[in-house]
């Protein structure tokens, strides 16, 4: 009995992820919820030091209103913390390191390439990056920028 409880406890701690791969090879953990007959797709971009779980409270709202959702961890955040065998930590990023996060958004948008009506929803750093990304990508249909 004790062995089965311990095995259950260990199994419950295992985390399974799906990853996007950026143009420079960073693996980004993400969650995508496709909704039948969706109005479009929303890419949810978290703030500095956060991760994709920051959007758990809002994903259901979008899904109920017929929007598919993609939430991903930016490089150096959450479960997207390794690149070419080295640790990635946003705390060590330079200005240019933060600009490479535009590739993270691009990987998410490319994953949704066949989808029409893609919107970016960003909070804090995610809002700044969403605005920067959208100015050079006219295929983005809209932005929601917070904070």
Buried (B, 14 or more C-beta within 10 A) or exposed (E): EEEEEEEEEEEEEEEEBEBBEBEEEBBBBBBBBEBEEBBBBBBBBBBBBBBBBBBEEBBEEBBEEEBBBBBBBBBBBBBBBEBEEEEBEBEEBEEEBBEBBBBBBBBBBEBBEEBEBBBBBBBBBBBBBBEBBBEEBEEBEEBBBEE
